[in-house]
């Protein structure tokens, strides 16, 4: 299942389950986007703010569906 950013959500889910999120980010995002995502993931306050958005909640719902 591809999203609007043209990467497969199932591939992201698989990478997360295997602990390969960094590899997935580097492979599927531009250098600037990858740097920004990694910065957010390493900042607890930024992460909490991001996870509280409706978009993040929808993505989380996709990850938890089987």
mmCIF file of the N, C-alpha and C atoms, coordinates in Angstrom:
data_MODEL
# 
_entry.id   MODEL 
# 
loop_
_atom_site.group_PDB 
_atom_site.id 
_atom_site.type_symbol 
_atom_site.label_atom_id 
_atom_site.label_alt_id 
_atom_site.label_comp_id 
_atom_site.label_asym_id 
_atom_site.label_entity_id 
_atom_site.label_seq_id 
_atom_site.pdbx_PDB_ins_code 
_atom_site.Cartn_x 
_atom_site.Cartn_y 
_atom_site.Cartn_z 
_atom_site.occupancy 
_atom_site.B_iso_or_equiv 
_atom_site.pdbx_formal_charge 
_atom_site.auth_seq_id 
_atom_site.auth_comp_id 
_atom_site.auth_asym_id 
_atom_site.auth_atom_id 
_atom_site.pdbx_PDB_model_num 
ATOM 1   N N  . UNK A 1 1  ? 0.838  -1.169 0.000  1.00 0.00 ? 1  UNK A N  1 
ATOM 2   C CA . UNK A 1 1  ? 0.000  0.000  0.000  1.00 0.00 ? 1  UNK A CA 1 
ATOM 3   C C  . UNK A 1 1  ? 0.888  1.239  0.000  1.00 0.00 ? 1  UNK A C  1 
ATOM 4   N N  . UNK A 1 2  ? 0.838  2.013  -1.041 1.00 0.00 ? 2  UNK A N  1 
ATOM 5   C CA . UNK A 1 2  ? 1.640  3.235  -1.144 1.00 0.00 ? 2  UNK A CA 1 
ATOM 6   C C  . UNK A 1 2  ? 0.860  4.402  -0.562 1.00 0.00 ? 2  UNK A C  1 
ATOM 7   N N  . UNK A 1 3  ? 1.558  5.338  0.064  1.00 0.00 ? 3  UNK A N  1 
ATOM 8   C CA . UNK A 1 3  ? 0.899  6.536  0.556  1.00 0.00 ? 3  UNK A CA 1 
ATOM 9   C C  . UNK A 1 3  ? 1.197  7.686  -0.389 1.00 0.00 ? 3  UNK A C  1 
ATOM 10  N N  . UNK A 1 4  ? 0.785  8.886  -0.017 1.00 0.00 ? 4  UNK A N  1 
ATOM 11  C CA . UNK A 1 4  ? 0.966  10.040 -0.902 1.00 0.00 ? 4  UNK A CA 1 
ATOM 12  C C  . UNK A 1 4  ? 2.431  10.422 -1.089 1.00 0.00 ? 4  UNK A C  1 
ATOM 13  N N  . UNK A 1 5  ? 3.329  9.913  -0.248 1.00 0.00 ? 5  UNK A N  1 
ATOM 14  C CA . UNK A 1 5  ? 4.754  10.187 -0.392 1.00 0.00 ? 5  UNK A CA 1 
ATOM 15  C C  . UNK A 1 5  ? 5.464  9.127  -1.215 1.00 0.00 ? 5  UNK A C  1 
ATOM 16  N N  . UNK A 1 6  ? 4.690  8.197  -1.786 1.00 0.00 ? 6  UNK A N  1 
ATOM 17  C CA . UNK A 1 6  ? 5.207  7.150  -2.656 1.00 0.00 ? 6  UNK A CA 1 
ATOM 18  C C  . UNK A 1 6  ? 6.124  6.152  -1.972 1.00 0.00 ? 6  UNK A C  1 
ATOM 19  N N  . UNK A 1 7  ? 5.875  5.847  -0.715 1.00 0.00 ? 7  UNK A N  1 
ATOM 20  C CA . UNK A 1 7  ? 6.553  4.718  -0.106 1.00 0.00 ? 7  UNK A CA 1 
ATOM 21  C C  . UNK A 1 7  ? 5.499  3.787  0.467  1.00 0.00 ? 7  UNK A C  1 
ATOM 22  N N  . UNK A 1 8  ? 5.864  2.538  0.542  1.00 0.00 ? 8  UNK A N  1 
ATOM 23  C CA . UNK A 1 8  ? 4.946  1.497  0.964  1.00 0.00 ? 8  UNK A CA 1 
ATOM 24  C C  . UNK A 1 8  ? 4.846  1.472  2.490  1.00 0.00 ? 8  UNK A C  1 
ATOM 25  N N  . UNK A 1 9  ? 3.642  1.686  2.998  1.00 0.00 ? 9  UNK A N  1 
ATOM 26  C CA . UNK A 1 9  ? 3.418  1.707  4.430  1.00 0.00 ? 9  UNK A CA 1 
ATOM 27  C C  . UNK A 1 9  ? 3.781  0.360  5.054  1.00 0.00 ? 9  UNK A C  1 
ATOM 28  N N  . UNK A 1 10 ? 3.528  -0.713 4.331  1.00 0.00 ? 10 UNK A N  1 
ATOM 29  C CA . UNK A 1 10 ? 3.877  -2.040 4.848  1.00 0.00 ? 10 UNK A CA 1 
ATOM 30  C C  . UNK A 1 10 ? 5.386  -2.214 4.966  1.00 0.00 ? 10 UNK A C  1 
ATOM 31  N N  . UNK A 1 11 ? 6.142  -1.603 4.053  1.00 0.00 ? 11 UNK A N  1 
ATOM 32  C CA . UNK A 1 11 ? 7.600  -1.650 4.156  1.00 0.00 ? 11 UNK A CA 1 
ATOM 33  C C  . UNK A 1 11 ? 8.076  -0.883 5.385  1.00 0.00 ? 11 UNK A C  1 
ATOM 34  N N  . UNK A 1 12 ? 7.437  0.258  5.650  1.00 0.00 ? 12 UNK A N  1 
ATOM 35  C CA . UNK A 1 12 ? 7.775  1.034  6.847  1.00 0.00 ? 12 UNK A CA 1 
ATOM 36  C C  . UNK A 1 12 ? 7.449  0.235  8.100  1.00 0.00 ? 12 UNK A C  1 
ATOM 37  N N  . UNK A 1 13 ? 6.289  -0.403 8.110  1.00 0.00 ? 13 UNK A N  1 
ATOM 38  C CA . UNK A 1 13 ? 5.895  -1.229 9.255  1.00 0.00 ? 13 UNK A CA 1 
ATOM 39  C C  . UNK A 1 13 ? 6.906  -2.351 9.475  1.00 0.00 ? 13 UNK A C  1 
ATOM 40  N N  . UNK A 1 14 ? 7.298  -3.009 8.404  1.00 0.00 ? 14 UNK A N  1 
ATOM 41  C CA . UNK A 1 14 ? 8.269  -4.093 8.491  1.00 0.00 ? 14 UNK A CA 1 
ATOM 42  C C  . UNK A 1 14 ? 9.612  -3.586 9.014  1.00 0.00 ? 14 UNK A C  1 
ATOM 43  N N  . UNK A 1 15 ? 10.053 -2.437 8.506  1.00 0.00 ? 15 UNK A N  1 
ATOM 44  C CA . UNK A 1 15 ? 11.319 -1.859 8.956  1.00 0.00 ? 15 UNK A CA 1 
ATOM 45  C C  . UNK A 1 15 ? 11.251 -1.522 10.445 1.00 0.00 ? 15 UNK A C  1 
ATOM 46  N N  . UNK A 1 16 ? 10.126 -0.995 10.889 1.00 0.00 ? 16 UNK A N  1 
ATOM 47  C CA . UNK A 1 16 ? 9.967  -0.659 12.306 1.00 0.00 ? 16 UNK A CA 1 
ATOM 48  C C  . UNK A 1 16 ? 10.018 -1.917 13.165 1.00 0.00 ? 16 UNK A C  1 
ATOM 49  N N  . UNK A 1 17 ? 9.362  -2.966 12.717 1.00 0.00 ? 17 UNK A N  1 
ATOM 50  C CA . UNK A 1 17 ? 9.338  -4.213 13.473 1.00 0.00 ? 17 UNK A CA 1 
ATOM 51  C C  . UNK A 1 17 ? 10.721 -4.857 13.554 1.00 0.00 ? 17 UNK A C  1 
ATOM 52  N N  . UNK A 1 18 ? 11.536 -4.647 12.524 1.00 0.00 ? 18 UNK A N  1 
ATOM 53  C CA . UNK A 1 18 ? 12.872 -5.235 12.482 1.00 0.00 ? 18 UNK A CA 1 
ATOM 54  C C  . UNK A 1 18 ? 13.947 -4.319 13.061 1.00 0.00 ? 18 UNK A C  1 
ATOM 55  N N  . UNK A 1 19 ? 13.556 -3.099 13.455 1.00 0.00 ? 19 UNK A N  1 
ATOM 56  C CA . UNK A 1 19 ? 14.525 -2.152 13.986 1.00 0.00 ? 19 UNK A CA 1 
ATOM 57  C C  . UNK A 1 19 ? 15.369 -1.494 12.914 1.00 0.00 ? 19 UNK A C  1 
ATOM 58  N N  . UNK A 1 20 ? 14.846 -1.433 11.681 1.00 0.00 ? 20 UNK A N  1 
ATOM 59  C CA . UNK A 1 20 ? 15.592 -0.859 10.551 1.00 0.00 ? 20 UNK A CA 1 
ATOM 60  C C  . UNK A 1 20 ? 15.001 0.460  10.069 1.00 0.00 ? 20 UNK A C  1 
ATOM 61  N N  . UNK A 1 21 ? 14.443 1.241  10.970 1.00 0.00 ? 21 UNK A N  1 
ATOM 62  C CA . UNK A 1 21 ? 13.794 2.487  10.565 1.00 0.00 ? 21 UNK A CA 1 
ATOM 63  C C  . UNK A 1 21 ? 14.793 3.462  9.947  1.00 0.00 ? 21 UNK A C  1 
ATOM 64  N N  . UNK A 1 22 ? 15.992 3.547  10.505 1.00 0.00 ? 22 UNK A N  1 
ATOM 65  C CA . UNK A 1 22 ? 17.000 4.458  9.941  1.00 0.00 ? 22 UNK A CA 1 
ATOM 66  C C  . UNK A 1 22 ? 17.293 4.120  8.486  1.00 0.00 ? 22 UNK A C  1 
ATOM 67  N N  . UNK A 1 23 ? 17.453 2.840  8.196  1.00 0.00 ? 23 UNK A N  1 
ATOM 68  C CA . UNK A 1 23 ? 17.711 2.426  6.813  1.00 0.00 ? 23 UNK A CA 1 
ATOM 69  C C  . UNK A 1 23 ? 16.541 2.810  5.915  1.00 0.00 ? 23 UNK A C  1 
ATOM 70  N N  . UNK A 1 24 ? 15.318 2.578  6.408  1.00 0.00 ? 24 UNK A N  1 
ATOM 71  C CA . UNK A 1 24 ? 14.129 2.914  5.628  1.00 0.00 ? 24 UNK A CA 1 
ATOM 72  C C  . UNK A 1 24 ? 14.072 4.418  5.357  1.00 0.00 ? 24 UNK A C  1 
ATOM 73  N N  . UNK A 1 25 ? 14.317 5.215  6.381  1.00 0.00 ? 25 UNK A N  1 
ATOM 74  C CA . UNK A 1 25 ? 14.286 6.677  6.241  1.00 0.00 ? 25 UNK A CA 1 
ATOM 75  C C  . UNK A 1 25 ? 15.327 7.127  5.218  1.00 0.00 ? 25 UNK A C  1 
ATOM 76  N N  . UNK A 1 26 ? 16.541 6.608  5.337  1.00 0.00 ? 26 UNK A N  1 
ATOM 77  C CA . UNK A 1 26 ? 17.608 6.998  4.413  1.00 0.00 ? 26 UNK A CA 1 
ATOM 78  C C  . UNK A 1 26 ? 17.292 6.598  2.975  1.00 0.00 ? 26 UNK A C  1 
ATOM 79  N N  . UNK A 1 27 ? 16.651 5.469  2.793  1.00 0.00 ? 27 UNK A N  1 
ATOM 80  C CA . UNK A 1 27 ? 16.336 4.960  1.462  1.00 0.00 ? 27 UNK A CA 1 
ATOM 81  C C  . UNK A 1 27 ? 15.162 5.700  0.815  1.00 0.00 ? 27 UNK A C  1 
ATOM 82  N N  . UNK A 1 28 ? 14.192 6.131  1.620  1.00 0.00 ? 28 UNK A N  1 
ATOM 83  C CA . UNK A 1 28 ? 12.937 6.630  1.070  1.00 0.00 ? 28 UNK A CA 1 
ATOM 84  C C  . UNK A 1 28 ? 12.701 8.134  1.186  1.00 0.00 ? 28 UNK A C  1 
ATOM 85  N N  . UNK A 1 29 ? 13.561 8.841  1.896  1.00 0.00 ? 29 UNK A N  1 
ATOM 86  C CA . UNK A 1 29 ? 13.394 10.282 2.048  1.00 0.00 ? 29 UNK A CA 1 
ATOM 87  C C  . UNK A 1 29 ? 14.622 11.017 1.526  1.00 0.00 ? 29 UNK A C  1 
ATOM 88  N N  . UNK A 1 30 ? 14.420 12.268 1.139  1.00 0.00 ? 30 UNK A N  1 
ATOM 89  C CA . UNK A 1 30 ? 15.557 13.094 0.725  1.00 0.00 ? 30 UNK A CA 1 
ATOM 90  C C  . UNK A 1 30 ? 16.451 13.329 1.936  1.00 0.00 ? 30 UNK A C  1 
ATOM 91  N N  . UNK A 1 31 ? 17.645 13.767 1.701  1.00 0.00 ? 31 UNK A N  1 
ATOM 92  C CA . UNK A 1 31 ? 18.587 14.013 2.788  1.00 0.00 ? 31 UNK A CA 1 
ATOM 93  C C  . UNK A 1 31 ? 18.047 14.972 3.828  1.00 0.00 ? 31 UNK A C  1 
ATOM 94  N N  . UNK A 1 32 ? 17.444 16.079 3.370  1.00 0.00 ? 32 UNK A N  1 
ATOM 95  C CA . UNK A 1 32 ? 16.887 17.064 4.300  1.00 0.00 ? 32 UNK A CA 1 
ATOM 96  C C  . UNK A 1 32 ? 15.713 16.498 5.082  1.00 0.00 ? 32 UNK A C  1 
ATOM 97  N N  . UNK A 1 33 ? 14.823 15.780 4.405  1.00 0.00 ? 33 UNK A N  1 
ATOM 98  C CA . UNK A 1 33 ? 13.656 15.194 5.073  1.00 0.00 ? 33 UNK A CA 1 
ATOM 99  C C  . UNK A 1 33 ? 14.099 14.140 6.084  1.00 0.00 ? 33 UNK A C  1 
ATOM 100 N N  . UNK A 1 34 ? 15.068 13.320 5.707  1.00 0.00 ? 34 UNK A N  1 
ATOM 101 C CA . UNK A 1 34 ? 15.575 12.288 6.614  1.00 0.00 ? 34 UNK A CA 1 
ATOM 102 C C  . UNK A 1 34 ? 16.171 12.922 7.863  1.00 0.00 ? 34 UNK A C  1 
ATOM 103 N N  . UNK A 1 35 ? 16.926 13.991 7.685  1.00 0.00 ? 35 UNK A N  1 
ATOM 104 C CA . UNK A 1 35 ? 17.538 14.684 8.816  1.00 0.00 ? 35 UNK A CA 1 
ATOM 105 C C  . UNK A 1 35 ? 16.467 15.241 9.754  1.00 0.00 ? 35 UNK A C  1 
ATOM 106 N N  . UNK A 1 36 ? 15.408 15.810 9.187  1.00 0.00 ? 36 UNK A N  1 
ATOM 107 C CA . UNK A 1 36 ? 14.331 16.389 9.993  1.00 0.00 ? 36 UNK A CA 1 
ATOM 108 C C  . UNK A 1 36 ? 13.595 15.296 10.770 1.00 0.00 ? 36 UNK A C  1 
ATOM 109 N N  . UNK A 1 37 ? 13.284 14.188 10.106 1.00 0.00 ? 37 UNK A N  1 
ATOM 110 C CA . UNK A 1 37 ? 12.583 13.084 10.770 1.00 0.00 ? 37 UNK A CA 1 
ATOM 111 C C  . UNK A 1 37 ? 13.433 12.533 11.908 1.00 0.00 ? 37 UNK A C  1 
ATOM 112 N N  . UNK A 1 38 ? 14.712 12.329 11.666 1.00 0.00 ? 38 UNK A N  1 
ATOM 113 C CA . UNK A 1 38 ? 15.590 11.805 12.710 1.00 0.00 ? 38 UNK A CA 1 
ATOM 114 C C  . UNK A 1 38 ? 15.703 12.778 13.887 1.00 0.00 ? 38 UNK A C  1 
ATOM 115 N N  . UNK A 1 39 ? 15.683 14.068 13.588 1.00 0.00 ? 39 UNK A N  1 
ATOM 116 C CA . UNK A 1 39 ? 15.731 15.071 14.642 1.00 0.00 ? 39 UNK A CA 1 
ATOM 117 C C  . UNK A 1 39 ? 14.478 15.001 15.512 1.00 0.00 ? 39 UNK A C  1 
ATOM 118 N N  . UNK A 1 40 ? 13.329 14.855 14.874 1.00 0.00 ? 40 UNK A N  1 
ATOM 119 C CA . UNK A 1 40 ? 12.069 14.747 15.622 1.00 0.00 ? 40 UNK A CA 1 
ATOM 120 C C  . UNK A 1 40 ? 12.049 13.468 16.452 1.00 0.00 ? 40 UNK A C  1 
ATOM 121 N N  . UNK A 1 41 ? 12.494 12.363 15.863 1.00 0.00 ? 41 UNK A N  1 
ATOM 122 C CA . UNK A 1 41 ? 12.480 11.086 16.572 1.00 0.00 ? 41 UNK A CA 1 
ATOM 123 C C  . UNK A 1 41 ? 13.395 11.080 17.790 1.00 0.00 ? 41 UNK A C  1 
ATOM 124 N N  . UNK A 1 42 ? 14.422 11.932 17.785 1.00 0.00 ? 42 UNK A N  1 
ATOM 125 C CA . UNK A 1 42 ? 15.356 11.966 18.908 1.00 0.00 ? 42 UNK A CA 1 
ATOM 126 C C  . UNK A 1 42 ? 14.977 12.998 19.974 1.00 0.00 ? 42 UNK A C  1 
ATOM 127 N N  . UNK A 1 43 ? 13.910 13.777 19.745 1.00 0.00 ? 43 UNK A N  1 
ATOM 128 C CA . UNK A 1 43 ? 13.475 14.826 20.670 1.00 0.00 ? 43 UNK A CA 1 
ATOM 129 C C  . UNK A 1 43 ? 12.114 14.434 21.249 1.00 0.00 ? 43 UNK A C  1 
ATOM 130 N N  . UNK A 1 44 ? 12.085 14.114 22.542 1.00 0.00 ? 44 UNK A N  1 
ATOM 131 C CA . UNK A 1 44 ? 10.861 13.620 23.180 1.00 0.00 ? 44 UNK A CA 1 
ATOM 132 C C  . UNK A 1 44 ? 9.693  14.590 23.009 1.00 0.00 ? 44 UNK A C  1 
ATOM 133 N N  . UNK A 1 45 ? 9.905  15.885 23.230 1.00 0.00 ? 45 UNK A N  1 
ATOM 134 C CA . UNK A 1 45 ? 8.814  16.859 23.118 1.00 0.00 ? 45 UNK A CA 1 
ATOM 135 C C  . UNK A 1 45 ? 8.305  16.962 21.687 1.00 0.00 ? 45 UNK A C  1 
ATOM 136 N N  . UNK A 1 46 ? 9.207  16.980 20.725 1.00 0.00 ? 46 UNK A N  1 
ATOM 137 C CA . UNK A 1 46 ? 8.806  17.046 19.319 1.00 0.00 ? 46 UNK A CA 1 
ATOM 138 C C  . UNK A 1 46 ? 8.053  15.781 18.926 1.00 0.00 ? 46 UNK A C  1 
ATOM 139 N N  . UNK A 1 47 ? 8.501  14.647 19.428 1.00 0.00 ? 47 UNK A N  1 
ATOM 140 C CA . UNK A 1 47 ? 7.855  13.371 19.132 1.00 0.00 ? 47 UNK A CA 1 
ATOM 141 C C  . UNK A 1 47 ? 6.435  13.348 19.686 1.00 0.00 ? 47 UNK A C  1 
ATOM 142 N N  . UNK A 1 48 ? 6.255  13.787 20.925 1.00 0.00 ? 48 UNK A N  1 
ATOM 143 C CA . UNK A 1 48 ? 4.925  13.820 21.528 1.00 0.00 ? 48 UNK A CA 1 
ATOM 144 C C  . UNK A 1 48 ? 3.996  14.751 20.749 1.00 0.00 ? 48 UNK A C  1 
ATOM 145 N N  . UNK A 1 49 ? 4.516  15.894 20.326 1.00 0.00 ? 49 UNK A N  1 
ATOM 146 C CA . UNK A 1 49 ? 3.713  16.843 19.543 1.00 0.00 ? 49 UNK A CA 1 
ATOM 147 C C  . UNK A 1 49 ? 3.306  16.213 18.215 1.00 0.00 ? 49 UNK A C  1 
ATOM 148 N N  . UNK A 1 50 ? 4.242  15.550 17.557 1.00 0.00 ? 50 UNK A N  1 
ATOM 149 C CA . UNK A 1 50 ? 3.953  14.926 16.274 1.00 0.00 ? 50 UNK A CA 1 
ATOM 150 C C  . UNK A 1 50 ? 2.939  13.790 16.434 1.00 0.00 ? 50 UNK A C  1 
ATOM 151 N N  . UNK A 1 51 ? 3.098  12.983 17.467 1.00 0.00 ? 51 UNK A N  1 
ATOM 152 C CA . UNK A 1 51 ? 2.206  11.837 17.662 1.00 0.00 ? 51 UNK A CA 1 
ATOM 153 C C  . UNK A 1 51 ? 0.791  12.244 18.048 1.00 0.00 ? 51 UNK A C  1 
ATOM 154 N N  . UNK A 1 52 ? 0.606  13.475 18.468 1.00 0.00 ? 52 UNK A N  1 
ATOM 155 C CA . UNK A 1 52 ? -0.724 13.931 18.852 1.00 0.00 ? 52 UNK A CA 1 
ATOM 156 C C  . UNK A 1 52 ? -1.539 14.436 17.656 1.00 0.00 ? 52 UNK A C  1 
ATOM 157 N N  . UNK A 1 53 ? -0.934 14.489 16.475 1.00 0.00 ? 53 UNK A N  1 
ATOM 158 C CA . UNK A 1 53 ? -1.651 14.977 15.292 1.00 0.00 ? 53 UNK A CA 1 
ATOM 159 C C  . UNK A 1 53 ? -2.598 13.913 14.743 1.00 0.00 ? 53 UNK A C  1 
ATOM 160 N N  . UNK A 1 54 ? -3.675 14.339 14.088 1.00 0.00 ? 54 UNK A N  1 
ATOM 161 C CA . UNK A 1 54 ? -4.604 13.378 13.477 1.00 0.00 ? 54 UNK A CA 1 
ATOM 162 C C  . UNK A 1 54 ? -3.921 12.480 12.441 1.00 0.00 ? 54 UNK A C  1 
ATOM 163 N N  . UNK A 1 55 ? -2.954 13.027 11.707 1.00 0.00 ? 55 UNK A N  1 
ATOM 164 C CA . UNK A 1 55 ? -2.238 12.238 10.695 1.00 0.00 ? 55 UNK A CA 1 
ATOM 165 C C  . UNK A 1 55 ? -1.438 11.114 11.338 1.00 0.00 ? 55 UNK A C  1 
ATOM 166 N N  . UNK A 1 56 ? -0.764 11.425 12.432 1.00 0.00 ? 56 UNK A N  1 
ATOM 167 C CA . UNK A 1 56 ? 0.024  10.402 13.124 1.00 0.00 ? 56 UNK A CA 1 
ATOM 168 C C  . UNK A 1 56 ? -0.885 9.330  13.712 1.00 0.00 ? 56 UNK A C  1 
ATOM 169 N N  . UNK A 1 57 ? -2.019 9.752  14.244 1.00 0.00 ? 57 UNK A N  1 
ATOM 170 C CA . UNK A 1 57 ? -2.970 8.785  14.803 1.00 0.00 ? 57 UNK A CA 1 
ATOM 171 C C  . UNK A 1 57 ? -3.506 7.861  13.716 1.00 0.00 ? 57 UNK A C  1 
ATOM 172 N N  . UNK A 1 58 ? -3.762 8.407  12.532 1.00 0.00 ? 58 UNK A N  1 
ATOM 173 C CA . UNK A 1 58 ? -4.243 7.583  11.412 1.00 0.00 ? 58 UNK A CA 1 
ATOM 174 C C  . UNK A 1 58 ? -3.166 6.599  10.969 1.00 0.00 ? 58 UNK A C  1 
ATOM 175 N N  . UNK A 1 59 ? -1.921 7.046  10.910 1.00 0.00 ? 59 UNK A N  1 
ATOM 176 C CA . UNK A 1 59 ? -0.820 6.164  10.537 1.00 0.00 ? 59 UNK A CA 1 
ATOM 177 C C  . UNK A 1 59 ? -0.637 5.064  11.581 1.00 0.00 ? 59 UNK A C  1 
ATOM 178 N N  . UNK A 1 60 ? -0.712 5.440  12.844 1.00 0.00 ? 60 UNK A N  1 
ATOM 179 C CA . UNK A 1 60 ? -0.596 4.443  13.905 1.00 0.00 ? 60 UNK A CA 1 
ATOM 180 C C  . UNK A 1 60 ? -1.704 3.404  13.781 1.00 0.00 ? 60 UNK A C  1 
ATOM 181 N N  . UNK A 1 61 ? -2.899 3.847  13.440 1.00 0.00 ? 61 UNK A N  1 
ATOM 182 C CA . UNK A 1 61 ? -4.012 2.920  13.261 1.00 0.00 ? 61 UNK A CA 1 
ATOM 183 C C  . UNK A 1 61 ? -3.720 1.929  12.138 1.00 0.00 ? 61 UNK A C  1 
ATOM 184 N N  . UNK A 1 62 ? -3.110 2.411  11.040 1.00 0.00 ? 62 UNK A N  1 
ATOM 185 C CA . UNK A 1 62 ? -2.736 1.523  9.932  1.00 0.00 ? 62 UNK A CA 1 
ATOM 186 C C  . UNK A 1 62 ? -1.705 0.501  10.385 1.00 0.00 ? 62 UNK A C  1 
ATOM 187 N N  . UNK A 1 63 ? -0.759 0.919  11.211 1.00 0.00 ? 63 UNK A N  1 
ATOM 188 C CA . UNK A 1 63 ? 0.279  0.011  11.700 1.00 0.00 ? 63 UNK A CA 1 
ATOM 189 C C  . UNK A 1 63 ? -0.279 -1.067 12.598 1.00 0.00 ? 63 UNK A C  1 
ATOM 190 N N  . UNK A 1 64 ? -1.300 -0.750 13.357 1.00 0.00 ? 64 UNK A N  1 
ATOM 191 C CA . UNK A 1 64 ? -1.824 -1.706 14.318 1.00 0.00 ? 64 UNK A CA 1 
ATOM 192 C C  . UNK A 1 64 ? -2.902 -2.613 13.740 1.00 0.00 ? 64 UNK A C  1 
ATOM 193 N N  . UNK A 1 65 ? -3.349 -2.323 12.540 1.00 0.00 ? 65 UNK A N  1 
ATOM 194 C CA . UNK A 1 65 ? -4.324 -3.199 11.894 1.00 0.00 ? 65 UNK A CA 1 
ATOM 195 C C  . UNK A 1 65 ? -3.598 -4.375 11.282 1.00 0.00 ? 65 UNK A C  1 
ATOM 196 N N  . UNK A 1 66 ? -4.196 -5.507 11.349 1.00 0.00 ? 66 UNK A N  1 
ATOM 197 C CA . UNK A 1 66 ? -3.594 -6.711 10.739 1.00 0.00 ? 66 UNK A CA 1 
ATOM 198 C C  . UNK A 1 66 ? -4.292 -7.041 9.457  1.00 0.00 ? 66 UNK A C  1 
# 
